[in-house]
Amino acid sequence: MITVLAIGSNKDDSFRKIEAEYLKRLSAFCRIQVTEVKDEPNPHPGREKEEQIVMEKEGGRALSKISPADFVILLDLHGKQLDSPDFARRLTEWHETKTNLVFVIAGSLGPSAALVRRADFRWKLSDLTFTHLMTRMLVLEQIYRGFMISSGRTYHK
């Protein structure tokens, strides 16, 4: 089972359609779901102490959805950047050897220290900055691309 665990909700119809399309495509390769946890309001952006509290609350909610046996891939600006063939190899290995994969997309302030500690792999999607919803779509697309590469299909070219 693969779970994309996202802090925050997808309220945008166009993104929901894209998400549904990738979930449908991925059903040929794996069982997959998107799970959302509530994001925390940040009434005073820029106040470091308050931002830490927001990250800790969001991280706690995400961690409550992760079991000890899950293999956690955290989307992290300080993680390892992979090209598509390398990601495909790793995805195939993880999918074949781990019971559950959980891709965690933290909130807008980033992951809590507890989420970073829990991660089995920290994945930097890009040097570019993306919105939370775009990141969700890109993660789903890259998982699909990884399975297509591993199965020898031509989608990835």
C-alpha positions in Angstrom: 0.0 0.0 0.0 1.2 3.5 -0.8 -0.1 6.5 1.0 0.5 10.1 0.1 0.0 11.8 3.5 -0.5 15.6 3.0 -0.9 18.3 5.6 -3.7 20.5 4.4 -6.6 19.8 2.1 -7.2 19.9 -1.6 -10.1 22.2 -2.2 -9.3 23.1 -5.9 -11.5 21.2 -8.4 -8.8 21.2 -11.1 -6.2 19.7 -8.8 -8.8 17.2 -7.5 -9.4 16.0 -11.1 -5.6 15.6 -11.7 -5.3 13.7 -8.4 -8.1 11.4 -9.3 -6.6 10.7 -12.8 -3.2 9.7 -11.3 -4.9 7.6 -8.6 -6.8 5.8 -11.4 -3.6 5.3 -13.4 -1.7 4.1 -10.4 -4.3 1.5 -9.5 -2.8 -0.7 -12.3 0.4 -0.9 -10.3 -0.5 -0.6 -6.6 -3.0 0.2 -4.0 -2.7 3.9 -3.3 -4.5 6.5 -1.3 -4.2 10.2 -0.4 -4.7 11.0 3.2 -5.1 14.5 4.4 -4.5 15.9 7.9 -5.6 19.3 9.1 -3.2 22.1 8.7 -2.7 24.6 11.5 -3.5 28.3 11.1 -0.5 30.6 11.4 -1.9 33.9 12.7 1.5 35.6 13.0 3.8 34.6 10.1 7.4 35.3 10.8 7.3 34.7 14.5 9.7 31.8 14.9 8.3 30.4 18.1 4.8 30.4 16.8 5.9 28.8 13.6 7.6 26.0 15.6 4.4 25.3 17.4 2.5 25.2 14.1 5.0 22.7 12.7 4.9 20.6 15.8 1.1 20.4 15.8 1.0 19.5 12.1 3.8 17.0 12.5 2.0 15.4 15.4 -1.1 15.0 13.3 0.9 13.4 10.5 2.8 11.1 12.8 -0.5 9.9 14.3 -1.3 8.4 10.8 2.0 6.6 10.5 2.6 3.2 12.0 5.9 1.9 13.2 6.2 -0.5 10.3 5.6 2.1 7.6 8.5 3.2 5.4 8.3 7.0 5.4 9.5 9.1 2.5 9.5 12.7 3.6 9.4 15.5 1.0 12.1 17.7 2.3 14.1 20.6 0.9 17.2 19.1 2.7 16.6 15.7 1.3 18.3 13.8 -1.6 17.4 14.8 -5.1 16.9 11.9 -7.5 16.5 11.7 -11.3 13.6 9.7 -12.6 15.4 6.4 -13.3 17.0 6.4 -9.8 13.6 7.2 -8.2 12.0 4.4 -10.3 14.7 1.9 -9.0 14.2 3.0 -5.4 10.4 3.0 -5.7 10.4 -0.5 -7.1 12.7 -1.7 -4.3 10.7 -0.1 -1.6 7.4 -1.3 -3.0 8.7 -4.9 -3.2 10.4 -5.0 0.2 8.2 -2.7 2.4 4.7 -3.4 3.4 3.5 0.2 3.4 5.1 3.3 1.8 4.1 6.7 3.2 5.1 9.8 1.2 4.7 12.7 3.6 4.1 16.3 2.4 4.5 18.7 5.3 2.7 22.0 5.7 3.8 25.3 4.3 6.4 25.9 7.1 8.1 22.6 6.5 8.3 19.4 8.5 8.6 19.2 12.2 11.8 17.9 13.8 9.8 14.7 14.8 8.8 14.1 11.2 12.4 14.5 10.0 13.5 12.0 12.7 10.8 9.5 11.7 11.7 9.7 7.9 13.4 6.6 6.5 14.2 8.6 3.3 14.2 12.4 2.8 13.4 13.2 -0.8 14.0 16.7 -2.3 11.7 16.9 -5.3 13.4 20.0 -6.8 15.4 23.1 -6.1 12.3 25.0 -7.2 9.5 26.0 -4.9 6.0 24.6 -5.6 2.7 25.2 -3.9 1.4 22.5 -1.6 -1.1 21.3 -4.1 1.4 21.2 -7.0 3.7 19.1 -4.8 0.9 16.6 -4.3 0.3 16.4 -8.0 4.1 16.1 -8.7 4.5 13.3 -6.2 1.7 11.3 -7.7 3.0 11.9 -11.2 6.5 10.8 -10.2 5.2 7.7 -8.5 3.3 6.9 -11.7 6.4 7.7 -13.8 8.5 5.5 -11.6 6.2 2.5 -12.1 6.0 3.2 -15.9 9.9 3.3 -16.1 10.2 0.1 -14.0 7.6 -1.7 -16.3 9.5 -0.6 -19.4 6.7 1.5 -20.8 7.4 4.7 -22.8 5.4 7.3 -20.8 8.5 8.7 -19.2 10.2 9.8 -22.5 
